[in-house]
Structures are given as structure tokens and as C-alpha cells.
Amino acid sequence: MKWLESAIASVSPETAARREHARLRIAALRSARAMYDGASTSHRTSGWRRVSTDANAETMGGALQRLRDQSRDMVRNNPHAPKAAAAIQNNVIGSGIIPSFLGPDGKADKDAEAAAREHLDTTALDPGGQMDFYGIQSLGVRSVFEGGEVLLRRRRRLASDGLPLPFQVQILEGDFLDSTKDGPQDNGTYAVQGVEFDKIGRRVNYWLFDEHPGGRSTYRLPQSRRVPASEIAHVYRIDRAGQVRGVPWLAPVILSLADYADYADAQRMRQKIAACFAVFEVDANGEGGGNPLLGEAATPARPALEELSPGIYERLPPGRDIKFATPPGVEGYADMSRISLREIAAGLNIPAFVLSGDLSDLNFSSGRLGFLEFQRALTAYQNNMAINQMCRTVERWFVEALAVARGIGRPIRAKWTPPRREMINPTEDIAASREAVRTGVDTPYDMVRKAGKDPEAHFAEMREAFALLDSLGIVLDCDPRRVSRAGLTQVRTENTQYPKVEE
């Protein structure tokens, strides 16, 4: 081909240059592919599933439903799955993510706070009358773990229903979404597995079944209908850009959990079978003699040896012998269990000792490092999922209800405080928090929020407590206004008067 290139170059140098440039680009692309082992195609990568689908195509065709069903089966029957679910549920929500309602001036809005105590902090919020908002939060996060997603639906109520505010929150599993509603719709919108979007990508409707499609209250096919997106809080962990539906958190480890459960069950069965055969009486001479294990009757002159007990003395006739069975061992079981549980814990992004409950090989330093990493994940779940998707939506419904029912139309917003995390080393942690405040790294408000408390309510309670102590003339060594850390009386500022202790 060199003669052809030379002929082209003599007639049209520009064409020859473009052809040479194209050849160089093709060679570079081939070289680049060769640089990445993961992009190669060989017998080592023949079993890989490399597809270019988006996040929603991966859950089509009933895949999401099958994942949900298998995940719930794991939670029902595998001891480690509910342990992982409880770890996420208890650490993300705990006793609840608490709101502090602020007015336009940035200070606590007393009317909103009072309404929250009446409605959000009571079972009036739950149509079933069993949970307050914090119970709904906890059940919602557990449902997200098991089923991948959960729906909170606002149920508007009448003033005659006697509720503090005219709305309630119904919690629905992801099964209520009609996944068959997919593609262009009759009103010009577009649906993705039951979630309807307008032309600019805003969620406008959710296709919800009237009842759970797996329920048995009726014997008719479930019917779905549109519910405005303003009435729904769709809560799930977003793992990929453009992801519309949530995936169960057990999805990456379902096979590992099942394999480990089968392995552990096989080991237990192996030991049970081995324990069934303890002692064998053998006939060394081959003359018979009533071996009960072989279905032979014992002779009156020589009763059969049927059981063993401490201190037993048994005289066997000539030609008879006793053989003890050697049960199979469980070598490697502990190592296999430890490695399997670590792999499963890594797939769930939780510490292995939390999943297994085994603290035998854990020291303080490694446990603290593992829990600190777990806390970072918990913070992400709280902010990106629980607060932004669940709490903010209920906050909007709450503010709208205040305006309708009580005529409070001023701008009100909530500051959400996650539950406190237990200190691993209180002596060092409290000292570090104190220094962080003294050096200006954190504010006292930040420290109170990290403790899972409402700063406004906390400091108001401190003021009341100190006022009571002052009125009684009591000085405690924990009062920083009066006593230093060393136990010395603090210097009084000018014109400061303290009540005298009455004798």
C-alpha cells in the first residue's frame, strides 16, 4: 500500500496528511485500550457483564421486584440480614431526627414549636394511630434498607376530624408504585417505572395502587391511579445519576449471604449426623450375637450395651469389641465465617463487628477507626436521604397546614437535628469538644446539635436551672459561671450581684 500512499501524496498532499492522521488515531485508540486490563477481552474477562444501560434499565423487567422479594426473605430467615437492617435503622434514625422551627428572624417560632409538639410528636400524625413522626422515620429507613425505597403520602383531613393539624402521613412500601407505567403518557409526560415526569424533568405524578399488590384483602386485580408528586415523599438512596427507583441495600450481597447460610447450615448438619453415631459394637469373630444396631435381638445371657455413662464397667463376651466413631471436625469454619462476614459487611458499608456481633478480635483502636468510618456513612444517609427526601417534605406539609388551619403564613423553616452518637471515649471526646468551642472551631449550638438536642430548648432549660439555683443560693462546682475547672471561684465582673445565702 506504500505505492498508493505515495501516489496520493504526489497528487494531493492534504489528503495524504488526513489519511496518515487517521491511521495514527486508530493506532492510539488500540494502544489506549491495551493500557486498561479491565477493557480487554480475553478468557479472563469472558464472564463479565459489561453493559451501557442507565440506572433505570437495570431494574426493569421485574428485576426490582425480584430483588425486593429476595431481600425480604433474607431479613425473615437469615440472622445477619435483620442485624444489618437494625444497625442502619438505629444509627441513622435512632430516637428520631428532631426539628427546631425558626421564624423569619432566625429565632425559635413558639407557635410552630407548639404545633409540632401537638402533631408531629404524637400519634395524631399516623393514620393508624400507632407512631409519631420519629417512628415513621425509623420504619421508613428500615423499609428503604429492605425494599430499596419507601413512599410517604400526605393524607389531607377535615377540621371535623379533630386533629391538631389537618393532615396525616401514610407510609407505603415501594410495591405500591405501578412499574408497568413506563414510557410516554397520554398527557405528554413521560413515566419511568411508575414515576411521571414533565418535559423539563420535574416529578409531577406517581402511579400508585389502591392497595398493596401482594395483599389478600380483596380478590380483584389492583388498579393504579395518578397521585400528584406534591403529596408524596419518595425516599431512597441515590447511587447513580438519573436513578428513579431505589434498590434494596442487600442486593450486592444476596448471593454471599445465601452461600454463607448454606455453608453454616451444612456444617451444623454435619455435626448433627456425626453425633448420631457414638459407639459401635462389632463382632470380631463374625458369629453374630444380637447387635441391636444391625436389627438383631440381644440374647438373655448377654444384654446389649445401649448407653454410656460415667464410671460404667461393661464386660464383653469373647469376640466382641467396641469401636468409637470419629465425628468429622469443623476445621476452617471460624476462618471461613470471619472472611464471609467481612465481605458481606463491606458490601453493606457497615463494620464487620456490627454485623457479626463478635468483639473477640477487636481492640479499642481498630473499633474506634471502624466506627468513625461508619459515622461518615451515617451522616451521608441522614443528610442526603432522611432529611432531604423525607423530613423536608413533611416540613413543607407542616408549614402549609399551619397556614391553612391556624393562619400562620409567615416564613417558617426547620433545623433538623440527627440523634446523638454515643461517645467512644467520653473523657477525651468531651475535652476535645470543649477545646473546639474555646478555639472557635465549633459553636455551642454545634455541640448541642451533635448531642442530638434542640439548642434553643437546651439553653432555655439551662437558664431555668441556673435561675433556680441562684434563687436558692446554691453553687455547684459544675456551674462555669461561678466555679472554674480547677474548683476556684470565678472572678465576678463589675456590677454583678449574686443572691446571698440565707442562714
C-alpha positions in Angstrom: 0.0 0.0 0.0 3.0 2.3 0.2 2.9 3.0 -3.5 -0.8 4.1 -3.2 0.1 6.5 -0.3 3.0 7.9 -2.3 0.7 8.4 -5.4 -1.9 10.2 -3.2 0.8 12.3 -1.6 2.1 13.4 -5.0 -1.3 14.3 -6.3 -3.0 15.7 -3.1 -0.7 16.2 -0.1 -3.6 17.3 2.1 -5.5 14.1 1.5 -2.4 12.1 2.3 -1.9 14.0 5.6 -5.5 13.4 6.6 -5.2 9.7 6.0 -1.9 9.5 7.9 -3.6 11.4 10.8 -6.5 8.9 10.8 -4.1 5.9 10.9 -2.3 7.5 13.9 -5.6 8.0 15.8 -6.6 4.4 15.2 -3.3 3.2 16.5 -3.5 5.4 19.5 -7.0 4.1 20.4 -5.8 0.5 20.1 -2.9 1.3 22.3 -5.1 3.0 24.9 -7.5 0.0 25.1 -4.5 -2.2 25.7 -3.4 0.0 28.7 -6.5 -0.9 30.8 -6.8 -4.6 31.8 -10.4 -4.1 32.6 -11.2 -3.1 29.0 -9.5 -6.1 27.5 -11.4 -9.1 26.0 -9.9 -12.4 26.8 -10.8 -15.7 28.5 -10.2 -14.0 31.9 -13.0 -11.4 31.2 -15.3 -13.7 29.3 -17.8 -14.0 32.2 -18.0 -10.2 32.8 -21.3 -8.5 32.1 -20.4 -5.1 30.6 -23.5 -3.2 29.5 -24.1 0.5 28.9 -27.6 0.7 30.4 -28.6 3.5 32.7 -29.7 3.0 36.3 -33.3 2.6 35.5 -32.8 -0.1 32.7 -31.1 -2.2 35.3 -34.2 -2.6 37.4 -36.7 -3.2 34.5 -38.4 -6.4 33.6 -39.3 -7.4 37.2 -35.7 -7.3 38.4 -36.5 -4.7 41.1 -39.5 -6.8 42.4 -37.4 -10.0 42.5 -34.6 -8.2 44.4 -37.2 -6.9 46.9 -38.7 -10.3 47.4 -35.3 -11.9 47.9 -34.2 -9.2 50.3 -37.2 -9.6 52.5 -36.8 -13.3 52.5 -33.2 -12.8 53.7 -34.5 -10.5 56.5 -37.0 -13.1 57.5 -34.8 -16.1 57.5 -31.1 -15.1 57.6 -29.9 -13.9 61.1 -27.4 -11.5 59.7 -29.7 -9.6 57.4 -32.0 -8.2 60.2 -28.9 -7.4 62.2 -27.7 -5.2 59.4 -31.2 -3.7 58.9 -31.3 -2.8 62.6 -27.8 -1.3 62.5 -28.8 1.1 59.7 -32.2 1.8 61.2 -31.0 2.5 64.8 -27.9 4.5 63.8 -29.5 6.7 61.0 -32.7 7.5 62.9 -32.4 6.2 66.5 -34.8 8.1 68.6 -35.6 10.5 65.7 -34.3 13.4 63.7 -35.8 16.3 65.6 -36.9 19.6 64.0 -36.4 23.1 65.5 -38.8 25.6 63.8 -37.4 29.1 63.2 -39.3 32.2 62.2 -38.3 35.0 59.8 -35.9 36.5 62.4 -34.0 33.2 62.7 -35.2 32.6 66.2 -37.4 29.9 67.5 -41.0 30.2 66.4 -43.1 29.4 69.5 -46.3 28.8 67.6 -44.7 26.3 65.2 -42.9 24.6 68.1 -46.1 24.2 70.0 -47.9 22.8 66.9 -45.1 20.4 66.3 -45.3 19.0 69.8 -49.1 18.6 69.4 -48.9 16.9 65.9 -45.5 15.6 64.9 -44.6 14.4 68.4 -47.9 12.4 68.8 -49.6 9.6 67.1 -52.1 12.0 65.6 -49.8 12.1 62.5 -50.2 8.4 61.8 -53.5 7.3 60.2 -53.2 4.1 62.1 -52.6 5.9 65.4 -49.5 3.9 66.3 -46.5 6.1 65.5 -45.3 9.6 65.9 -43.1 11.2 63.2 -40.0 9.7 64.6 -41.5 6.2 64.5 -42.4 6.9 60.8 -38.8 7.9 60.2 -37.5 4.7 61.7 -39.9 2.4 59.8 -39.2 4.4 56.6 -35.4 3.9 56.8 -35.9 0.2 57.5 -38.2 -0.1 54.5 -35.6 1.6 52.4 -33.0 -1.0 53.5 -35.2 -4.0 52.9 -37.1 -2.8 49.8 -34.9 -0.1 48.4 -37.4 2.7 48.7 -40.4 3.9 50.7 -43.2 6.4 50.0 -44.7 8.8 52.4 -48.1 10.1 51.3 -49.9 13.1 52.7 -53.4 12.4 53.6 -55.4 15.7 53.9 -58.0 15.7 56.7 -61.0 17.8 57.6 -61.2 20.1 60.6 -64.0 17.9 61.9 -61.5 15.0 62.2 -60.3 16.7 65.4 -56.5 16.6 64.6 -54.1 19.3 65.7 -53.3 19.9 62.1 -55.4 18.7 59.1 -53.1 16.2 57.6 -51.6 12.8 58.3 -48.7 10.8 56.8 -49.2 7.3 55.5 -46.1 5.2 54.9 -46.2 2.9 51.8 -43.8 0.3 50.6 -42.3 0.6 47.1 -44.6 -2.2 45.9 -47.4 0.4 45.7 -45.7 2.0 42.6 -47.0 0.6 39.4 -43.8 -0.2 37.5 -45.8 -1.0 34.3 -46.4 2.7 33.8 -43.3 3.3 31.7 -42.7 5.4 28.6 -44.7 8.3 27.0 -48.1 9.0 28.6 -51.3 10.3 27.2 -50.9 13.8 28.6 -47.5 14.5 27.0 -45.5 13.4 30.1 -43.0 10.6 30.4 -43.1 7.8 33.1 -40.2 5.7 34.4 -41.5 2.7 36.3 -44.4 4.4 37.8 -42.9 7.9 38.3 -44.2 10.5 35.9 -42.1 13.5 34.7 -42.9 16.6 32.7 -40.9 17.9 29.8 -38.3 19.6 31.9 -37.7 16.6 34.1 -39.8 17.5 37.2 -41.7 14.8 39.0 -45.4 15.5 38.5 -47.2 12.3 39.4 -46.8 8.9 41.0 -48.8 5.9 39.7 -49.9 4.2 43.0 -52.0 1.1 43.5 -55.1 1.5 45.7 -53.8 -1.3 47.9 -50.7 -3.4 48.2 -50.5 -5.7 45.2 -49.4 -8.5 47.4 -52.2 -8.1 49.9 -55.2 -10.5 50.3 -57.9 -8.2 51.4 -59.7 -8.4 48.0 -59.7 -10.7 45.1 -59.6 -8.2 42.3 -56.6 -7.0 40.2 -55.0 -3.9 41.8 -55.7 -0.7 40.0 -53.3 2.3 39.9 -54.0 5.9 39.6 -52.1 9.2 39.5 -51.2 10.9 42.7 -49.6 14.4 42.5 -46.0 14.5 43.4 -46.7 17.2 45.9 -48.4 14.6 48.0 -45.5 12.1 48.0 -42.1 11.9 49.6 -40.1 9.3 47.7 -37.2 8.2 49.9 -34.4 6.0 48.6 -30.6 6.0 48.4 -29.4 7.5 45.1 -26.4 5.6 43.8 -26.3 6.7 40.2 -27.2 9.9 38.4 -30.7 9.7 36.9 -31.8 6.9 39.2 -35.6 7.0 39.7 -36.2 3.9 41.8 -34.3 2.6 44.9 -32.6 -0.8 45.1 -32.6 -3.0 48.2 -29.3 -2.5 50.1 -28.8 -6.2 50.3 -28.6 -6.5 46.5 -24.7 -6.7 46.3 -24.5 -9.4 49.0 -27.6 -11.5 48.4 -25.6 -14.4 46.9 -22.9 -14.1 49.5 -25.5 -14.2 52.3 -27.2 -17.2 50.8 -23.9 -19.1 50.2 -22.7 -18.4 53.8 -26.1 -19.5 55.2 -25.9 -22.8 53.2 -22.3 -23.3 54.3 -23.1 -22.8 58.0 -26.2 -25.0 57.8 -24.1 -27.8 56.1 -21.6 -27.6 58.9 -24.3 -27.8 61.6 -25.9 -30.8 59.8 -22.5 -32.5 59.5 -22.1 -32.3 63.3 -25.6 -33.5 64.0 -25.2 -36.5 61.8 -21.8 -37.3 63.3 -23.3 -37.1 66.8 -25.9 -39.7 66.0 -23.3 -42.5 65.8 -21.3 -42.6 69.0 -20.4 -46.3 69.7 -20.4 -49.4 67.6 -20.3 -53.0 69.0 -18.5 -55.2 66.5 -18.3 -59.0 66.3 -14.6 -59.8 65.8 -15.3 -63.5 65.2 -18.2 -62.9 62.8 -20.5 -65.2 64.9 -23.4 -62.8 65.4 -24.9 -62.3 68.8 -27.6 -59.8 68.7 -26.2 -56.4 67.5 -29.1 -54.0 68.0 -27.6 -51.6 65.5 -28.0 -54.3 62.9 -31.5 -55.1 63.9 -30.5 -58.2 65.8 -32.1 -59.1 69.2 -29.9 -59.4 72.2 -29.7 -62.7 74.0 -30.9 -63.0 77.6 -27.4 -64.2 78.6 -25.8 -61.0 77.2 -27.8 -57.8 77.3 -26.9 -55.3 74.7 -24.8 -52.3 75.6 -27.2 -49.4 74.8 -25.8 -46.4 76.5 -22.7 -45.0 78.1 -22.4 -43.3 81.5 -19.6 -42.1 83.7 -17.9 -44.9 85.6 -19.6 -47.6 83.6 -18.0 -51.1 83.7 -19.1 -53.4 81.0 -17.7 -56.9 80.4 -18.0 -58.0 76.8 -18.1 -61.7 75.8 -15.2 -63.2 73.8 -15.1 -62.0 70.2 -16.9 -58.7 70.9 -15.3 -55.3 70.6 -16.3 -51.6 70.9 -15.4 -49.1 68.2 -15.9 -45.3 68.7 -17.0 -43.2 65.8 -14.7 -40.3 64.8 -17.0 -37.4 64.1 -15.9 -35.1 61.3 -14.3 -31.8 62.5 -15.0 -28.3 61.5 -11.6 -27.2 60.6 -11.5 -23.8 58.9 -15.1 -23.0 59.9 -14.1 -20.0 62.1 -11.8 -18.5 59.4 -14.4 -19.0 56.7 -17.1 -17.4 58.8 -14.9 -14.4 59.6 -13.9 -13.8 55.9 -17.5 -14.3 54.7 -19.0 -11.8 57.2 -16.3 -9.3 56.5 -17.1 -9.5 52.8 -20.9 -9.1 53.5 -20.2 -6.2 55.9 -18.1 -4.4 53.2 -20.9 -4.8 50.7 -23.3 -3.2 53.2 -20.8 -0.5 54.2 -21.1 -1.3 57.9 -18.3 -2.5 60.3 -17.9 -6.3 60.4 -18.2 -6.4 64.2 -21.6 -4.7 64.0 -22.8 -7.3 61.6 -21.4 -10.3 63.4 -21.6 -9.1 67.0 -18.2 -10.7 67.5 -15.8 -8.5 69.5 -13.3 -11.1 70.4 -10.6 -9.9 67.9 -11.4 -6.2 68.3 -9.2 -3.8 70.2 -10.1 -0.2 71.1 -8.2 1.5 68.3 -9.4 -0.7 65.5 -13.0 -0.5 66.8 -12.9 3.3 67.0 -11.5 3.6 63.5 -14.2 1.3 62.1 -16.9 3.2 63.9 -15.6 6.6 62.8 -15.8 5.4 59.2 -19.3 4.1 59.8 -20.3 7.5 61.2 -19.3 9.2 57.9 -21.6 6.9 56.0 -24.4 7.5 58.6 -24.0 11.3 58.2 -24.4 10.9 54.4 -27.5 8.8 54.8 -29.0 11.3 57.3 -28.4 14.4 55.2 -28.9 13.1 51.7 -31.7 10.7 52.3 -33.6 11.0 55.6 -33.5 14.8 55.9 -33.6 16.0 52.3 -36.1 13.5 51.0 -38.3 12.7 54.0 -38.0 15.4 56.6 -38.0 18.4 54.3 -41.2 17.2 52.5 -43.0 16.7 55.8 -41.7 20.1 56.9 -43.4 21.6 53.8 -46.7 19.9 54.6 -46.5 21.1 58.2 -45.9 24.7 57.2 -48.8 24.6 54.7 -51.1 23.1 57.3 -50.1 25.9 59.8 -51.1 28.5 57.2 -54.4 26.8 56.5 -55.5 25.7 60.0 -54.0 28.4 62.2 -53.5 31.3 59.8 -49.7 31.3 60.4 -48.5 32.5 57.0 -45.1 33.9 57.9 -42.0 32.1 56.5 -41.1 29.2 58.8 -38.3 26.8 58.3 -36.9 23.8 60.3 -33.5 23.0 61.5 -33.2 19.2 61.7 -31.0 17.6 64.4 -30.0 14.0 64.0 -29.8 11.7 67.1 -26.7 11.9 69.2 -23.9 9.4 68.7 -22.6 7.7 71.8 -19.1 8.8 72.8 -16.5 6.1 72.4 -14.2 7.7 74.9 -16.2 10.3 76.9 -13.2 11.7 78.8 -11.2 12.5 75.6 -14.3 13.4 73.4 -15.7 15.9 75.9 -12.3 17.6 76.3 -11.9 17.8 72.5 -15.4 19.3 72.2 -14.6 21.9 74.8 -11.4 22.9 73.1 -13.3 23.1 69.7 -15.7 25.6 71.2 -13.0 27.6 73.0 -10.9 27.9 69.8 -13.9 28.8 67.7 -13.8 25.7 65.5 -17.4 24.9 66.6 -20.1 26.9 68.4 -22.0 25.8 71.5 -25.0 25.3 69.2 -23.0 22.9 67.1 -22.1 20.9 70.1 -25.7 20.7 71.4 -26.9 19.5 67.9 -24.2 16.8 67.9 -25.6 15.7 71.2 -29.0 15.2 69.4 -30.7 18.1 71.2 -32.5 21.3 70.2 -30.2 24.2 71.1 -33.0 26.6 71.8 -34.7 24.2 74.2 -31.4 23.1 75.7 -30.2 26.6 76.6 -33.6 27.6 77.8 -33.6 24.7 80.2 -30.1 25.6 81.3 -31.2 29.2 82.0 -34.2 27.9 84.1 -31.9 25.5 86.0 -29.3 28.2 86.8 -32.1 30.7 87.8 -33.5 28.2 90.2 -30.0 27.5 91.7 -29.4 31.2 92.1 -32.7 31.8 93.8 -31.9 29.1 96.3 -28.3 30.3 96.8 -26.8 27.0 95.7 -23.4 27.0 93.9 -22.4 23.8 92.2 -18.9 23.0 91.0 -20.3 22.2 87.6 -21.6 25.9 87.2 -19.0 27.5 84.9 -20.3 31.0 85.8 -19.2 30.5 89.4 -16.5 27.8 89.6 -13.6 27.2 87.3 -12.5 23.7 86.2 -9.9 23.7 89.0 -12.6 24.3 91.5 -11.8 28.0 92.1 -14.4 30.7 92.4 -14.7 32.7 89.2 -13.9 36.4 89.2 -17.0 38.5 89.4 -17.5 41.1 86.7 -18.2 44.7 87.7 -21.8 45.3 88.9 -22.5 41.6 89.1 -24.7 40.7 92.1 -25.4 37.2 93.3 -28.1 36.4 95.8 -26.8 35.8 99.4 -27.2 32.5 101.1 -29.7 32.9 103.8 -28.7 31.4 107.1 
